[in-house]
């Protein structure tokens, strides 16, 4: 229990450190763009200034990027928890010995769901927070690569613990965290980080870049069909659809790396000779099982990733708008 408490406290301290770093890098104020070209009027400009109360003194306000951190983190956590069973099936489909629910029991579809999904809160916060900071200066391509790399601080331990629980290596979240710490140390939570990074960076680049391109085209088309001077906006349904389309493209591109990542993280569940590294894993799969095996679990992962990013991109603007509305209404 003490180890789990340390892990939770450590994640909060990490998030606090990132908050402080962002504030120093940007002077404590970063302009927020809710949905690219939307709400770019005088009212949105006022939202970026500190609110002055009746006494005439300027009240402190959180930097604009904090809205994206909160909205992105909460949206990702909700989506992750909702789709946890699908992700568990994807993990089983990619194991080296082809494990099924019959081998590990149906309870793995929910075992450790809440604990491991809590990591998604920090993963989403890192993704959207870093993207919001970097994008205005270097564009979505560089921003998505940076946010993918940064989010690995939280997503890799989540994947390691979750996949070992699902494959039956450990019986619970507590057992997994305790045993990994005792036998492998802190580095054990980051086993397989290279293939994970190799998957996450191109996935995030493809997803965020695709989202920006699709969103801009939809907004441009809607603006052309609008007869008034107001800027076009995206509906929640459109945001969900954009998330699904973007994630599907990224899933096709990164599926082989996801299989390699899963194999590397779950080697302890197999009696076969361990892979030496990611390259050995890839060549061994192609040589002994055929190249099609690099796309094992594609159906399950497609459902999971499309749902995950569809829900995340659908909820994030809603939460952002709610938080921005609360800021404007505060005295």
C-alpha positions as CSV (number, residue, x, y, z in Angstrom):
1,X,0.0,0.0,0.0
2,X,2.9,2.3,0.8
3,X,4.3,1.8,-2.7
4,X,1.0,2.5,-4.4
5,X,0.7,5.7,-2.3
6,X,4.2,6.7,-3.4
7,X,3.3,6.1,-7.1
8,X,0.2,8.2,-6.8
9,X,2.0,11.0,-5.0
10,X,4.9,10.8,-7.5
11,X,2.5,11.3,-10.4
12,X,1.0,14.4,-8.8
13,X,4.4,15.8,-8.1
14,X,5.4,15.2,-11.7
15,X,2.3,16.9,-13.0
16,X,3.0,19.9,-10.7
17,X,6.5,20.1,-11.9
18,X,5.3,20.2,-15.5
19,X,2.8,22.9,-14.6
20,X,5.6,25.0,-13.2
21,X,7.8,24.4,-16.2
22,X,5.1,25.4,-18.6
23,X,4.4,28.6,-16.6
24,X,8.1,29.6,-16.6
25,X,8.6,28.8,-20.3
26,X,5.6,30.9,-21.4
27,X,5.7,33.6,-18.7
28,X,2.6,32.2,-17.1
29,X,0.3,33.1,-20.0
30,X,-0.5,31.1,-23.1
31,X,-3.3,31.8,-25.5
32,X,-6.0,29.1,-25.7
33,X,-7.5,28.2,-29.0
34,X,-10.6,26.1,-28.3
35,X,-11.2,24.6,-31.7
36,X,-9.0,26.4,-34.2
37,X,-10.5,29.6,-35.6
38,X,-13.5,29.3,-33.2
39,X,-14.4,32.1,-30.7
40,X,-11.7,34.4,-32.1
41,X,-13.6,37.5,-31.1
42,X,-13.4,40.2,-28.4
43,X,-15.0,38.0,-25.8
44,X,-12.3,35.3,-26.1
45,X,-9.6,38.0,-25.8
46,X,-11.0,39.1,-22.5
47,X,-10.9,35.5,-21.3
48,X,-7.1,35.5,-21.4
49,X,-6.8,38.4,-19.0
50,X,-7.0,38.2,-15.2
51,X,-10.4,39.1,-13.8
52,X,-10.5,42.4,-11.9
53,X,-12.8,42.2,-8.8
54,X,-14.8,45.1,-7.3
55,X,-11.9,46.3,-5.2
56,X,-9.9,47.1,-8.4
57,X,-7.1,44.6,-7.6
58,X,-6.2,42.2,-10.4
59,X,-7.0,38.6,-9.3
60,X,-4.7,35.8,-10.2
61,X,-5.9,33.3,-12.8
62,X,-4.6,30.1,-14.1
63,X,-2.8,30.2,-17.4
64,X,-4.9,29.3,-20.4
65,X,-3.1,26.0,-21.1
66,X,-4.4,24.7,-17.8
67,X,-7.8,24.3,-19.3
68,X,-6.4,21.9,-21.9
69,X,-4.6,20.0,-19.2
70,X,-7.7,19.5,-17.2
71,X,-10.0,18.8,-20.1
72,X,-7.6,16.5,-21.9
73,X,-6.7,14.5,-18.8
74,X,-10.3,14.0,-17.7
75,X,-11.5,13.1,-21.2
76,X,-8.7,10.6,-21.7
77,X,-9.4,9.0,-18.3
78,X,-13.1,8.6,-19.0
79,X,-12.5,7.1,-22.4
80,X,-9.8,4.7,-21.1
81,X,-12.0,3.4,-18.4
82,X,-15.0,2.9,-20.7
83,X,-12.9,0.9,-23.3
84,X,-10.7,-1.1,-20.9
85,X,-12.2,-4.5,-21.7
86,X,-11.6,-4.0,-25.4
87,X,-8.0,-3.1,-24.7
88,X,-7.6,-6.2,-22.6
89,X,-8.8,-8.3,-25.6
90,X,-6.3,-6.6,-27.8
91,X,-3.5,-7.4,-25.4
92,X,-4.5,-11.1,-25.3
93,X,-4.6,-11.3,-29.1
94,X,-1.0,-10.0,-29.4
95,X,0.6,-12.3,-26.8
96,X,3.3,-14.7,-28.0
97,X,1.5,-17.9,-27.0
98,X,-1.9,-16.7,-28.2
99,X,-3.7,-16.6,-24.9
100,X,-7.5,-16.3,-24.8
101,X,-10.1,-15.5,-22.2
102,X,-10.4,-19.2,-21.5
103,X,-6.8,-19.3,-20.4
104,X,-6.9,-16.3,-18.1
105,X,-10.6,-15.9,-17.2
106,X,-13.1,-13.3,-18.1
107,X,-12.4,-11.3,-14.9
108,X,-9.3,-9.8,-16.6
109,X,-11.6,-7.7,-18.7
110,X,-12.1,-5.5,-15.6
111,X,-9.3,-6.4,-13.3
112,X,-7.2,-3.3,-12.5
113,X,-9.4,-1.1,-14.6
114,X,-9.8,1.8,-12.3
115,X,-6.2,1.8,-11.0
116,X,-4.5,1.6,-14.4
117,X,-7.0,4.0,-16.0
118,X,-6.1,6.6,-13.5
119,X,-2.7,6.8,-15.3
120,X,-4.7,8.0,-18.3
121,X,-5.6,11.2,-16.4
122,X,-1.9,12.2,-16.4
123,X,-1.3,10.8,-19.9
124,X,-4.1,13.0,-21.3
125,X,-3.0,16.0,-19.3
126,X,0.5,15.6,-20.7
127,X,-0.7,15.1,-24.3
128,X,-3.0,18.1,-24.5
129,X,-0.9,20.3,-22.3
130,X,2.3,19.9,-24.2
131,X,0.5,20.1,-27.6
132,X,-1.2,23.4,-26.5
133,X,2.2,24.9,-25.5
134,X,4.2,23.8,-28.5
135,X,1.7,24.0,-31.4
136,X,1.5,27.8,-31.6
137,X,5.2,28.0,-32.1
138,X,6.2,25.0,-34.1
139,X,3.0,23.6,-35.6
140,X,1.0,20.3,-35.1
141,X,3.7,18.0,-36.4
142,X,6.4,19.0,-33.9
143,X,3.8,19.5,-31.1
144,X,2.4,16.0,-31.5
145,X,5.8,14.4,-31.5
146,X,6.7,16.3,-28.3
147,X,3.4,15.5,-26.5
148,X,3.7,11.8,-27.4
149,X,7.2,11.6,-26.1
150,X,6.3,13.5,-22.9
151,X,3.2,11.4,-22.2
152,X,5.3,8.2,-22.1
153,X,6.3,9.2,-18.6
154,X,2.8,8.1,-17.6
155,X,1.6,5.8,-20.4
156,X,4.5,3.3,-20.2
157,X,4.0,2.3,-16.6
158,X,0.3,2.1,-17.3
159,X,0.9,-0.3,-20.2
160,X,3.4,-2.5,-18.3
161,X,1.1,-2.9,-15.3
162,X,-2.1,-3.4,-17.3
163,X,-0.7,-5.9,-19.7
164,X,0.9,-8.0,-17.0
165,X,-2.4,-8.1,-15.1
166,X,-4.3,-9.1,-18.3
167,X,-1.9,-11.8,-19.3
168,X,-2.0,-13.3,-15.8
169,X,1.6,-12.5,-14.8
170,X,0.2,-10.7,-11.7
171,X,-3.1,-11.1,-9.9
172,X,-3.9,-7.5,-9.2
173,X,-2.7,-3.9,-9.5
174,X,-1.2,-4.0,-6.0
175,X,0.6,-7.3,-6.7
176,X,2.0,-6.0,-10.0
177,X,3.3,-2.7,-8.6
178,X,4.8,-4.4,-5.6
179,X,6.5,-7.2,-7.5
180,X,7.8,-5.1,-10.3
181,X,9.3,-2.7,-7.7
182,X,10.9,-5.5,-5.7
183,X,12.3,-7.5,-8.6
184,X,13.1,-4.9,-11.3
185,X,13.1,-1.6,-9.6
186,X,11.9,1.7,-11.1
187,X,13.2,0.7,-14.6
188,X,10.8,-2.3,-14.5
189,X,7.9,0.1,-14.9
190,X,9.5,1.3,-18.1
191,X,10.3,-2.0,-19.7
192,X,9.6,-1.9,-23.4
193,X,9.8,1.9,-23.5
194,X,11.7,2.0,-26.8
195,X,9.0,0.2,-28.9
196,X,6.4,2.1,-26.9
197,X,8.0,5.4,-27.8
198,X,8.4,4.2,-31.4
199,X,4.7,3.5,-31.6
200,X,3.4,6.5,-29.6
201,X,5.3,9.2,-31.5
202,X,4.2,8.3,-35.0
203,X,0.7,7.5,-33.7
204,X,0.3,10.9,-32.0
205,X,1.8,12.7,-35.0
206,X,-0.6,10.9,-37.3
207,X,-3.6,11.4,-35.1
208,X,-3.1,15.1,-34.2
209,X,-2.0,16.1,-37.6
210,X,-4.9,14.3,-39.3
211,X,-7.2,15.9,-36.8
212,X,-5.9,19.4,-37.7
213,X,-6.2,18.7,-41.4
214,X,-9.7,17.2,-41.3
215,X,-10.9,19.9,-38.9
216,X,-9.6,22.7,-41.0
217,X,-11.3,21.3,-44.1
218,X,-14.6,20.8,-42.4
219,X,-14.5,24.4,-40.9
220,X,-13.6,25.9,-44.2
221,X,-16.4,24.1,-46.0
222,X,-18.9,25.1,-43.3
223,X,-17.7,28.7,-43.5
224,X,-18.3,28.8,-47.2
225,X,-21.9,27.7,-46.7
226,X,-22.5,30.2,-43.9
227,X,-24.2,33.4,-44.9
228,X,-23.3,35.4,-41.8
229,X,-20.0,36.8,-40.5
230,X,-19.7,34.3,-37.6
231,X,-17.0,31.7,-37.7
232,X,-18.1,28.1,-38.2
233,X,-17.9,25.7,-35.3
234,X,-17.7,22.0,-34.9
235,X,-20.4,19.9,-33.2
236,X,-19.7,17.2,-30.7
237,X,-20.6,14.6,-33.3
238,X,-18.2,16.0,-35.8
239,X,-15.4,16.1,-33.2
240,X,-16.1,12.4,-32.4
241,X,-16.0,11.5,-36.1
242,X,-12.7,13.4,-36.6
243,X,-11.2,11.5,-33.6
244,X,-12.3,8.1,-35.0
245,X,-11.0,8.9,-38.5
246,X,-7.7,10.2,-37.2
247,X,-7.2,7.2,-34.9
248,X,-8.0,4.7,-37.6
249,X,-5.3,6.2,-39.9
250,X,-2.8,6.1,-37.0
251,X,-3.7,2.5,-36.1
252,X,-3.0,1.3,-39.5
253,X,0.4,3.0,-39.5
254,X,1.6,1.9,-36.1
255,X,0.1,-1.6,-35.6
256,X,3.4,-3.5,-36.1
257,X,5.1,-1.5,-33.4
258,X,2.1,-2.1,-31.1
259,X,2.5,-5.9,-31.5
260,X,6.3,-5.6,-30.8
261,X,5.6,-3.5,-27.8
262,X,3.1,-5.9,-26.3
263,X,5.5,-8.9,-26.9
264,X,8.3,-7.1,-25.2
265,X,6.2,-6.1,-22.2
266,X,4.6,-9.6,-21.7
267,X,7.6,-11.8,-22.2
268,X,7.4,-13.0,-18.6
269,X,4.1,-14.6,-19.4
270,X,5.7,-16.9,-22.1
271,X,8.0,-19.9,-21.6
272,X,9.7,-19.2,-25.0
273,X,13.2,-17.8,-25.2
274,X,13.0,-14.0,-24.5
275,X,13.6,-11.5,-27.3
276,X,17.0,-9.7,-27.1
277,X,15.5,-6.4,-28.2
278,X,12.8,-4.9,-30.4
279,X,14.6,-5.6,-33.6
280,X,15.0,-9.3,-32.6
281,X,11.3,-9.4,-31.7
282,X,10.3,-8.1,-35.1
283,X,12.6,-10.3,-37.2
284,X,11.6,-13.4,-35.1
285,X,7.9,-12.8,-35.6
286,X,8.3,-12.4,-39.4
287,X,10.7,-15.4,-39.6
288,X,8.7,-17.9,-37.4
289,X,5.1,-16.6,-37.6
290,X,4.9,-14.6,-40.8
291,X,4.5,-10.9,-41.4
292,X,0.7,-11.0,-41.0
293,X,1.3,-11.6,-37.3
294,X,2.5,-8.0,-37.0
295,X,-1.1,-7.1,-37.5
296,X,-2.5,-9.5,-34.9
297,X,-5.1,-7.8,-32.7
298,X,-5.7,-5.2,-35.4
299,X,-9.5,-5.5,-35.1
300,X,-9.6,-5.1,-31.3
301,X,-7.1,-2.3,-31.4
302,X,-9.0,-0.5,-34.1
303,X,-12.2,-0.6,-32.0
304,X,-10.2,0.5,-28.9
305,X,-8.2,3.4,-30.4
306,X,-11.1,4.7,-32.5
307,X,-13.3,4.7,-29.5
308,X,-10.6,6.1,-27.2
309,X,-9.7,9.1,-29.5
310,X,-13.3,9.6,-30.6
311,X,-14.5,10.0,-27.0
312,X,-11.4,12.0,-26.1
313,X,-11.7,14.5,-29.0
314,X,-15.5,14.6,-28.4
315,X,-15.3,15.3,-24.7
316,X,-12.3,17.6,-24.6
317,X,-13.9,20.6,-26.3
318,X,-17.0,20.2,-24.2
319,X,-14.9,20.3,-20.9
320,X,-12.8,23.1,-22.2
321,X,-15.9,25.2,-23.1
322,X,-17.3,24.5,-19.6
323,X,-14.1,25.5,-17.9
324,X,-13.8,28.7,-20.0
325,X,-17.4,29.5,-19.2
326,X,-16.8,29.1,-15.5
327,X,-13.8,31.5,-15.7
328,X,-15.8,34.1,-17.5
329,X,-18.6,33.9,-14.9
330,X,-16.3,34.0,-11.8
331,X,-16.5,37.3,-9.9
